[in-house]
Amino acid sequence: MLKSMRQNAKYFYVLFFIVILSFIFWGVGRVGDSGKGGVVAEVGQYKITAEDYWRTYDRTFKFYRDLYKEKFDEDMQNKLNLKEAVLNSLIDSRVMLIAAKQNGITVSDEELNDAIRNEPAFMQNGAFSSEVYKNRLRLMRLTPEAYEAARRQELIIEKMSRLVTESVEVPEDELSKVSADEQTMKAIREAMKKETVNNALKAYVEGLKKEMKIKVNSDLVS
């Protein structure tokens, strides 16, 4: 039971996390910007270029390959259907940005600075280092302005996700049917909470997508 719940819940979150993380490295496109290889999808004012898509797909592919190693064979790749899953997650992330704007969700300069200063990658001897920060961005070929704009969007999506799921509760009636020791029950409760939160977020995003103008050119990723 626990294994099944974890499998059902994890893929949406993993892909969503990878897509959000990708914002830090190349930002979020807008309709009208020029992009290499054409536009895969348009979601309101945002666009997803083929370049955006393939970079995210590559990151996702490497994540699962490193996670499953030799088990990540062609059969598993087909079951995961990564190409379609990555495209859907990219679209979902843009939907969340639009929803955040409509709900007045913002990230202040103070919140952004706190997130950056508490990022382990920018620390030296347990404290934020301006020099390490600048060097890291230089290695990623990013200006501080570009990084901070993308990081702000990442934080906005995180805020919006919490707003949608903060009232989600574990279905106690289902939990009462399980008999196990304390440690196992704790693990089951956590898995059920994740699954419930996952389903709530997915349902919210799917509902929004029905109300938005979305154009998809799936031929570019086939």
C-alpha positions in Angstrom: 0.0 0.0 0.0 2.7 2.5 1.1 4.8 1.7 -2.0 1.8 2.2 -4.3 0.9 5.6 -2.8 4.5 6.8 -3.1 4.7 5.8 -6.7 1.4 7.5 -7.5 2.4 10.8 -5.8 6.0 11.3 -6.7 6.1 11.8 -10.5 4.0 15.0 -10.5 6.2 16.5 -7.7 9.5 15.4 -9.2 8.7 16.8 -12.6 7.2 20.0 -11.1 10.4 20.5 -9.0 12.7 20.0 -12.0 10.7 22.4 -14.1 10.7 25.0 -11.4 14.4 24.5 -10.8 15.0 25.0 -14.6 13.7 28.6 -14.2 16.9 29.5 -12.4 19.0 28.4 -15.3 17.2 29.9 -18.3 14.1 31.8 -17.0 10.6 31.7 -18.3 9.8 32.7 -21.8 7.0 35.1 -22.9 4.9 35.0 -26.0 6.7 37.1 -28.6 10.2 36.4 -27.6 12.4 34.7 -30.2 13.5 31.2 -29.4 15.5 28.5 -31.1 13.6 25.7 -32.8 10.2 27.2 -32.6 7.5 27.4 -29.9 6.3 24.2 -28.4 3.4 25.8 -26.4 1.8 29.1 -25.5 0.1 29.5 -22.1 -1.5 33.0 -21.9 1.4 35.5 -22.0 4.0 32.8 -21.6 5.7 30.7 -24.3 7.6 27.5 -24.1 10.3 27.2 -26.8 11.8 24.0 -28.1 15.0 25.0 -26.4 13.2 25.4 -23.0 11.6 22.0 -23.6 14.7 20.0 -24.6 16.8 21.4 -21.8 14.2 20.5 -19.2 13.7 17.0 -20.8 17.5 16.4 -20.7 17.6 17.4 -17.0 14.6 15.1 -16.2 16.1 12.2 -18.2 19.4 12.5 -16.3 17.6 12.7 -13.0 15.7 9.4 -13.6 18.7 7.7 -15.1 20.8 8.6 -12.1 18.0 7.5 -9.8 17.2 4.1 -11.4 20.5 3.4 -13.0 20.4 0.1 -15.0 16.7 -0.2 -14.3 16.0 2.9 -16.4 15.6 0.9 -19.6 13.5 1.5 -22.6 10.5 -0.2 -21.0 10.6 2.1 -18.0 11.1 5.2 -20.2 8.0 4.2 -22.2 5.9 3.7 -19.0 7.0 7.1 -17.7 6.3 8.8 -21.0 8.8 11.5 -20.2 8.3 13.6 -23.3 4.7 14.1 -22.7 5.1 14.4 -18.9 7.8 17.1 -19.3 5.7 19.1 -21.7 2.7 18.9 -19.4 4.7 20.0 -16.4 6.1 23.0 -18.3 2.6 24.0 -19.1 1.5 23.5 -15.5 4.2 25.7 -14.2 3.2 28.6 -16.5 -0.4 28.1 -15.4 0.7 28.5 -11.8 2.5 31.7 -12.6 -0.6 33.1 -14.2 -2.7 32.0 -11.2 -0.3 33.6 -8.8 -0.5 36.9 -10.6 -4.3 36.7 -10.6 -4.3 36.1 -6.9 -1.8 38.9 -6.1 1.0 36.5 -5.1 4.3 38.3 -5.0 7.7 37.9 -3.5 9.3 40.9 -1.9 12.9 41.9 -2.3 13.5 40.9 1.4 12.0 37.4 0.8 14.2 37.0 -2.3 17.3 38.1 -0.5 16.6 35.7 2.4 16.2 32.8 0.0 19.4 33.6 -1.8 21.4 34.2 1.4 20.1 30.8 2.8 21.0 28.9 -0.3 23.7 26.3 0.6 25.4 26.6 -2.8 26.2 30.2 -2.0 27.6 29.6 1.5 31.2 29.4 2.8 31.9 28.2 6.3 28.2 28.2 7.1 27.5 31.7 6.0 26.5 33.5 2.8 29.5 34.6 0.7 29.1 37.3 -1.9 32.2 36.1 -3.6 30.9 32.5 -3.8 27.6 33.8 -5.1 29.2 35.8 -7.9 31.5 33.0 -8.8 28.7 30.4 -9.0 26.7 32.7 -11.3 29.7 33.3 -13.4 30.2 29.6 -13.9 26.5 29.3 -14.9 26.9 32.2 -17.2 24.2 34.2 -15.5 24.0 37.8 -14.3 22.7 38.4 -10.8 19.7 40.2 -12.4 18.8 37.1 -14.5 19.3 34.7 -11.6 17.3 36.8 -9.2 14.4 37.2 -11.7 14.2 33.5 -12.2 14.6 32.7 -8.5 11.7 35.1 -7.7 9.5 33.2 -10.1 10.4 30.0 -8.5 9.4 31.4 -5.1 6.2 32.7 -6.5 5.2 29.2 -7.7 6.1 27.7 -4.4 3.9 30.3 -2.6 1.0 29.6 -4.9 1.4 25.8 -4.4 1.3 26.3 -0.6 -1.8 28.5 -0.9 -3.6 25.7 -2.9 -2.6 22.9 -0.6 -2.3 24.4 2.9 -5.7 23.2 4.0 -5.3 19.6 2.7 -5.7 17.0 5.4 -5.0 13.3 5.5 -8.2 11.2 5.1 -8.4 9.8 8.6 -11.1 7.3 7.6 -8.7 5.6 5.2 -5.9 5.7 7.8 -8.1 4.0 10.4 -8.3 0.9 8.3 -4.5 0.4 8.6 -2.9 -1.6 11.4 0.8 -1.1 11.8 3.5 -0.1 14.3 4.1 3.6 15.1 7.0 4.1 12.7 5.2 2.4 9.8 2.0 4.5 10.5 4.1 7.7 10.4 5.5 6.7 7.0 2.0 5.8 5.7 0.6 9.1 7.0 3.3 11.1 5.3 2.7 9.2 2.0 -1.0 9.7 2.2 -0.5 13.4 2.9 1.8 13.7 -0.1 -0.7 11.9 -2.3 -3.6 14.0 -1.1 -1.6 17.3 -1.6 -0.5 16.0 -5.0 -4.0 15.3 -6.1 -5.3 18.6 -4.9 -2.6 20.6 -6.8 -3.2 18.6 -9.9 -6.9 19.1 -9.8 -6.4 22.9 -9.3 -4.1 23.2 -12.2 -6.3 21.1 -14.5 -9.3 23.3 -13.6 -7.4 26.4 -14.5 -6.2 25.0 -17.8 -9.8 24.6 -18.9 -10.2 28.4 -18.5 -7.0 29.5 -20.2 -5.9 29.9 -23.8 -3.3 27.2 -24.4 -1.8 26.3 -27.7 0.4 23.2 -28.1 2.6 22.2 -31.0 3.5 18.7 -29.9 5.1 17.8 -33.2 8.2 19.7 -32.0 8.8 17.2 -29.2 7.7 14.0 -30.8 
